[in-house]
Amino acid sequence: MNQQQIVQAKRATQFIFLVCGLGIASWAPIVPLAKDRLQLNEADLGLLLLFLGGGALTMMPLSGIFIRKMGSRKVIAVSVLATALLLPWLLVISNIYLMAAALFAFGCGIGTVDVAMNAHGVQVQNIYDKPIMSSLHGLFSVGGLFGSLGLGFLMKIGLEPIVAAISISVLLILLLIIQFKNLFTYEAEREIILKFSHVDEKKSANNRFEWLNSTILILGLMCFIVFLSEGAMLDWSAVFLRDTKDVDAELAGIGYAAFSVAMAVMRLTGDSLISKLNSKIIVIGGSIIAAVGILILIFSPWIPLYLLGFILLGMGAANIVPVFFSEGGRISGVSPTVSIPAITTMGYAGQLAGPALLGFIAHHFSLTVAFESIALLFIVVAVIYTFRK
């Protein structure tokens, strides 16, 4: 494999992360339209949305089996194609049971491409011999920004919602077609796995409990905590600012916006930072910065300091998960087709559980206590990473 092929594979992986972020976020502006079309109340909508997360969570652990048998390239192609084809249907289905099934399938596609692109990204990083996972996750965030704004923009300029959704789907498929040939073949991927993980995929396939490796479980636990914290910020930051800090409802979204921008910027520039610093500084230092950001948010009395708290949280948390994925792809004796799906599944489970856990704490104590618990969780990550082997 020559250097040009490696560079092309890196570029193709970057586009796939962008595509995944674009595909997921395109669902966001469809949600209120689906709510109106299906005549749902908030409780029913919340229940319906569980099917999307359930689909993703179902497929993530299974994705490793498909990657092992077919390679990341084919799994990425099938899952991106499925996601793109399902997206427009989410705008026209008027039966709630069919909508639940479609969302579950959409979640399956998203969950599968999430695992496959991270698995492929780890192999590219290993052979490229430079950190790239942070920028890949940064491009996922950029795709999310364009997805959430792009579909709405197309509708704003006069396109019918279904036409706008089809346009996004066509873009996803075109990007996939253009970059497919540059992704690693099945044979190339097997060679990289053997070289860096020292594991024979055929022999590894017979070990059903390989995911119980202690390193996988520790990385997965820390991923669970960080994703839990990020998911909680998405759903509770605006509520916290409005109800606890008395920020006007019209401005309550600025906290998450500041958090998201800080995280995206840090991830896009994170590879050079990781190259200069070691992983312990990134994870331990980032966790402490994130915890300090939350404490500033909780105890400060002014809006500018609220924003500073959210910015520090985004900056600190940004590159922790990419480090975990990078380490997960280099566990000696364990195939990345086992480690990456396991770590991704545990992380995504945390993202789904985060909002519910914070709601439980807020109900029994207060939202301030709930946010203090997030700061404590980041300290837990710092402590675990300090003392792990």
URQUI-V296650 format. One line per field, one symbol per residue. burial: + if it has 9 or more other ideal C-beta (glycine too) atoms within 8 Angstrom, else -. Layout:
burial: ???
This chain:
burial: ----++-++++++++++++++++++++-+++-+++--+-+---++--++-++++++++++++++-+++--+++++++++++++++++++++-+--+--++++++++++++++++++++++++++++++--++++++++++++++++++-+++-++---+-+++++++++++++-++--++-+++-+-++++++++++-+-+--+-----++-+-++++++++++++++++++++++++++++-+--+---++-+++-++++++++++++++-++----+--+++++++++++++++++-+----+++++++++++++++++++++++++++--++++++++++++++++++++++-+++-++----+-++++++++++++++-++----
